[in-house]
Amino acid sequence: MAEIKFSKKQLVSSERFAAYKDIIAAFLEDDKSYGIAETERIIEDFLHSGKEEE
């Protein structure tokens, strides 16, 4: 079964990603569709990008 994809606009306005709408707006492309797992990975990558690795 194919993964359902959503537009940047749908993800920014979704209740699920409400706390991360600024990250989504900044990092997702307007003309591309994204799955939930891909969107979560982009958010996680951003949130952990400033942390130093041990």
Steps between C-alpha positions, in 0.01 A plus 500: 500500500635842406563752774260793507676828420402851600581844368702748702183706548311201639780413741543859623128524576470152653420454867761223527789731407363825650798538735743463208329711234790748488749219434275352233452840337876558491626160386233344279473589133175652371467275195587168666289249694615339823404194700453510877822307571702725269355812662577368849858421391552853365372646829719267709807578289444870556438465874816295548723694261625743766598235753860391530570131464685325780 
